[in-house]
Amino acid sequence: MSLQNTLNNAVKQATATLFDKEINNVEFQATKKDFEGDITIVVFALLKFIKGNPVAIGTEIGTYLKENVDVVEDFNVVKGFLNLVIAQNYFVDAFQEIYATENYGIQTPKKTDKAVMVEYSSPNTNKPLHLGHVRNNLLGYSVAQIIAGAGKKVYKTQIINDRGIHICKSMLAWQKFGKGETPESTELKGDKLVGNYYVAFDKAYKAEILALIDKGSTEEAAKKEAPILLEAQEMLRKWEAGDPEVVALWKTMNQWVYDGFATTYKAMGVDFDKNYFESDTYLLGKDVVTNGLEKGVFYKKEDGSVWIDLTDEGLDEKLVLRSDGTSVYITQDIGTAIERFKDFNIDSLTYTVGNEQDYHFKVLFLILKKLGYDWAANMYHLSYGMVDLPSGKMKSREGTVVDADELMEEMTATAREISQELGKLDGYSDKEKETLYKVIGMGALKYYILKVDPKKRILFDPKESIDFNGNTGPFIQYTYARIQSILRKADFDYSTPISGIELNEKERAVIKLLQLYPETLQLAAKNQSPALIANFTYDLVKEYNSFYQSSYILGCEDEDLKKFRTQLSDKVGQIIKSGFRLLGIDVPERM
């Protein structure tokens, strides 16, 4: 049982005995450094149950705990805060239990539990992945890892937007300007080659608009009548009609993109258990709308279009089928959600999508609820803010998007440059150095993005992220590597249990943080927030480094204390590795 649980039960017993009052949970916080104590009870929070002076109440409870609870050695009261001094042997025993626990904090799924599905990435097949996709993928993958670590079976999925007018634009431009180019002939990744033709289409389209305007057309009319756009629309009609030549080209160019995406995903360190394709799912949901129409969930307008009225819930009326019977995005999402709950034994589904789609998901979840699906209450939109670079915003159609591959290569190059300046890699082979540069560069990128609350917008500075000091990935990786160096030098058996030693304040601080890891993991899973894991890991590293700077480890003359401090270092290293694994970040054994 954790210290907080032990004290929570003891305080409840104290209030029942002393004041004849039953209370709910007790509020704890870390003791401020200005005062003596290891953990603090907020007495003010008890005043809604117990009337009286908070200092007097705190003193009575403190006295009771000191007399009746073995782990409470002493106490002091400062205004409405009861600071408890916890016995030395508690921390030693608690750490020995932590140290003996393999995969401490990580839970395994129960066979009786249903699984969770996390969707992320979900790109279009007309361009490469960009900086926005980087945050999306890192968030979605990490949330999936965290939920799995908290004890749930998780399925990672994406829906690839592989159909529509935007796909036909790239296809048409390749037909017109490509001269048979392939990824092999150009030595370009397939997603980049296809993306180039999306940009080429836009360039040609704009030129045609200007030409039509010069001939007297209005801009609005020119945008609709540009010949290349009409050709793309005709190509889409042919694709939907199953034209063999168009479908064959579509399959070929999409495969180029899939192969390119696979390379990017591997470099990013993310994967998927199931891919859905919009070309397979875009007709889903139409039958559901028909059934919902019969039940009165939807209504039909005079032009034949089908809508749902959500004004009573503070939203708008929403179109779900056009007058010509074709579906809209919300229709597809309704059908795809139902399909996923059929395909997998899941009880919840998380969508990792930018905050510009907040309203869309409110509508989607509400429609599914009105259709009578109980699991609609377990759908979650992992909404996140945009990522900006110091150089400004991204624009995809003009071809100035911040490319994900180039960003990752830049992170590796920046790590190489900074590491060489620091000169810490003597004795490494060139291959070892390059591997380390990638680990540091990707660790910096991932940590910088994941340490921020998903809902917040990020200004990402590549150079700032690769700093070996402060709240950065490389700082934490360096601490892990330092710990591994200590363990390699330890020429004695430090695995046996230890008791009866006196701990200093720094050692107790590290143990108190280690105790919070399981709780932090569960909270991160509940809130779907990798930032909680990232910042916990940083806090742990700060406390460990404070201990490291003030205490001899291998040079300690007391043999039991030397073993304990080596054990403490070992466990901190394990938790850094565990926490970073949840974030999708590698840790180097040497650095």
Steps between C-alpha positions, in 0.01 A plus 500: 500500500631845410585759764204715397257208528640409841469857624161550334355208697672613819365857475148368441537291815637803689208728404250229589664445839580863589206687346242229429504607137520298179703663224564422137849499352778693671687765302878456496782707356879502514639676807646839415877509523486772770342257747594166651301210365459246221132536415236757591130464580291801399291560814299778333339233279363329815319809627190420296461191721655621827432845645775669699845655495714335224819513712325329794342241270835434330673461837244247625521294180881520500517379861265211420704395197830518691360280776313249283673478161846340489621688195431846652802603704415863571290793378466876496210728413536819298167684476269252325770257394598187696856402406586138578852366555509139380719239670834407339421129491185569300699650213761224507233227502289677238796531268598134544148406389528732199844368412383138511203574269575425137340744254401716796186703428414313178175301506405205279154482337234281658354241266149608598557866405397637165763679296557864409557633149713806428491658155777732388684623190219449242680678213397585144675313220571816300796628701769396751459519876578841650568661838132486599502124433809470719316632806196291411700176467711558810193580709289211373777242529599617849140502625460144370822397681386668822154339496666162437743564787205579725361153435279511191518312172548766232450500124679773304334600176487761225256577221681596182321760289575337166212627286343827393575798280835574669629154402382548143684833480834326560410220260399740223812714542718187477321400180552846350850585618656182640651343186477159668701597811508246787658499844771271361581717199511822705646345819228685690280352774162424347305734726732787403470426129119498517507812718703679233221438251238633743705822508536487118122474464449806720753698296330408172154565647598853610647575158176396333295715737711805410465420128119483530489825698707666225233388253230676702383230742436580865736344753218295652397364160861438396563287810206277404565489125878449484547208257745308721252503791221374274733219386573407863127491575443276199782271618326471841174404329685234302663366818162476672364320192787251519678602177782238468768742378432762768476238777830343387678838511341572839626170642851556361541854631342420837743212546787741437364713782441205738862391452616854572283526812638166625855638485397813693309305763801272556731800546245656737468178699123455468289216367140383456306182564238575236473733201160615378467658156243762412455333160356203693302698759359804315165332439464386861241681707234548231297202626535629855357835391208323329424308819538816708258677268238234570555538876466877485863573590544676162258692281474564127470843338295577188804465274553144627806576717511340846585695816511475878392784728741543793391852599354377831854384591651839417625392156364559148304304246734257323479357148555121489392418141495732199189537286661274235544226761877535536657499843702767679796449734284465812304219329821308428622554855173365641531186287872454568454532877230231496722280282792527742292397799388198295851414378666511843389420852543862615303711743660837421645686203735799496546727199827694486402800290586871511283744693354648181275190500367545857148580378497207255565249778243654735244446223623148417490377860157654558354343184628155600351547846162596350518193275508291818859381513599472867871505414462854364557616860851348477615690192768760549646772282868545582504859383833675452629840398705598199879479485679811378864552414687826564492553121119510495199297391487218247322506164449168323369588154793730423747225590647688798375250757743401777574147386510233773798315349701818462417606855622165637817525292554852631462377859768236440729758337449742791577224750816418302612864500439557873655166603812573298529843661478341846756237399355219714518214251866400503541128439176461303505353149341707223205259490450527877513877477237516225269268696542718808434821305167354386408391852581844639337690214177300503494501880527879495221535245261259670558627852467867402161430341368253758595697813242764404132450583340378173246783495769768493650641185876440467777718363758235414864610494723210386819646652335578833368143522853354478640643820686283747366713786145574606169334421610324180526147367881505472536614864296199614678265259836621632394425858395149395837444330680629810311247714595217263864607535470472880348154471775381262763613750330331797721193554291358785162332547246772585186292442442374855241667732626770737359626830603701804666791319455874555380689194569864428244750374607460135459122508154528657398754233593256222310214664191717548498577129553135405190416705294735282585328171212244496250770599638742238473234230136429585423874503675548164290217354178644642577849366669369183789737566861400427601834656437349845751221434752736338498747787501227766813356337664843499414555869646158585820580310531836677465337841745224406759748374467698822567178691787409263671837548485482880565131574778253436370187328776256408739696721281464809692331785192345662448176306122479560452865407713450188280208395184697575613801297592274210158337522338844508694602190406175327128545569500864390661387174232233457221754553659748257512224240144392580364856486683576176375175347146626568595815309652301215851627581818289504769536765872449428716273715795736445506867415 
